[in-house]
Amino acid sequence: MKLIEGFESTYALELLASADYASKQPGVGNVEQVINAIKQWNPPKANLFQTEHVKLAYDSPGGI
C-alpha cells in the first residue's frame, strides 16, 4: 500500500486518480500540464483540487 501512503482519504484517492489519469492524456508531460488538464474537465472538478495538492500527488513516492 505504499503507492497510496499518505493519500488514504476519499479526497486524496480521487486526487491521485485524477492526476494519474490527466498525466496519461496526449500532450500532458509535466505537473503544470496535469494541473491545466484537470482545470479544463468541468467546474466542480476544477474547483475541487488545490494546485499544491495536485503537485504533491504528482510528486508522490508512488509516482504518477
Stockholm file with secondary structure:
# STOCKHOLM 1.0

chainA/1-64         MKLIEGFESTYALELLASADYASKQPGVGNVEQVINAIKQWNPPKANLFQTEHVKLAYDSPGGI
#=GR chainA/1-64 SS CGGGTTCCSHHHHHHHHHHHHHHTSTTCCSHHHHHHHHHHHCHHHHHHSCHHHHHHHHTSTTCC
#=GC SS_cons        CGGGTTCCSHHHHHHHHHHHHHHTSTTCCSHHHHHHHHHHHCHHHHHHSCHHHHHHHHTSTTCC
//
